[in-house]
Amino acid sequence: MPAGDAFTHDQLLDIERAVRHAETVSGLHFSVYVGGADSETRPFALELLNELPDPDRTVLVYVDPAGRRLEIVTGAAAKRQLSDQSAGLAALTMQTSFATGDLTGGLVTGIQQLGDHAHQAPLLHANEPHQQ
């Protein structure tokens, strides 16, 4: 996550904790990019995603505060765990916080939501005896 001057040390720690939480509950990778785009927003976000070490299993949250843009892009495996509807709900949560000037709170809450929505329930095997 490029920090720039947009965040304090404590804010960066809050965002990093949210990313770790999302990764733990979902098994996916999460990345956050805050800054301007070199081109159209969505292609730029996809380009960023594809430059990451494991783009197939990654959720990228791209925010351009100055341009009032937000993109959530997923790799192929991540998309199977995180529906467009769930990503849209998280985006709405983030945009609501951003509109009140709370960039950090919006990112933290939205990333946590994304991780929770992508949560994979443990598999139960039919040949295991039931515990009662």
N, C-alpha and C positions, 0 to 999 in steps of 0.2 A: 504494500500500500504506500504510494508516494505520500509523504507527510506534508511537505512544504511548510508554509506558515499557517495553514488553516486550523491546526489543532494544537492544543496544549499537550504536555506529556501525559497528564491524567486522562485526557480525552482519548489519546491514542491507546492507552492501556485499556480503557473501556471498550473500544472498538475491537482490539485484539482479543479480549475476553469473550466478546460476542462471537467472533470468528471461531475461536477454539470451541465454544459451546456448540455452535452450528455444525462444526466438523465432527465433534464427538457424537452428537445424537443422530447425525445423518450418514456418516461414513464418507461424505463427499469433501472436496476441497472448496474453500471459499476464498475469494480475493476481492478486495475493494480498491477502486481507483477513483480518486477525486481530482478533477482538473478539467481543463478544456480539451476539446477534440480537435484533431488535425483535419478532420473531414466531417461528413455526416455522422451523427451520433451512433446509430446502430452498427454500421460497418466498422466504425472505429472501435466500439466495444467488442465486436466479434474478432477483430484483429488482435486486440489485447488478450482476449481469451485464448486464442490460438498460439500466442507467444508463451503461455504458461507451461510448466513442466508436464501437467497431466490434464490437458483441456477437456478430454472426454468426461472426466469425473469432477469437473469444476463448475461452480456457480460464481459468476463475476457480477459484482454490483458496481456500475459506473455512474458517477454523479458529477455533473458540471453545474456547480452552484450559480456561477455567473450567467450561464446560458439557460438556467432553469430546466435542465435535462436530467433524466434518470433512465437508465437501461439496466435490466437484469437479463443476462444471457447465460445459457447453460450448454454444456457439452452434451453429447448424445446419451451417455449413461446417466448423467445428472438429470436430464429431461425426463427420463423414465421414472425418476423418483419425485420430481418436483413439477407439478402440473402448471400450465399457464395460468390457470385460475388462482392457484396458491401464490404464484409469483406476483400476480396482479394485486391480490389482497395485501401482500407485503409492501408492494410499491405504493399503494394507496396510503398505508400507514406511514411510510417514509415521507411521502409528499405532504401529508398533513403536518408532520413535525417540521419539515423544511419550510413550509409556509409561515410558521410561527417563529422562524429563525433558529430552530434547534437542529442543526446539521448532525451533531454527534448523537443526540437522542434518537433521531430518526434512523440513523444508520444502525445503532445498537439494537433498537427494537425490531427493525426490519430484518436484520441479519438473523436475530434469534428466531423470528417467525419463519424465515426461509428454512432454517435448520430443523425447526420443529415440524414443519409441513413435509419436509423430505425425510423425516424419521422413518426408519425401516423397523417394523416389528420383528422380534426374533422369530425364527422359523421353528415350528413345532413339528417334530417327526412322528408319524403315525405309529412307528414301531416302538416308541418309548412308552413305558408304563406310566399311567396317570398317577399323580401324587394326590392323595386325599387326606 
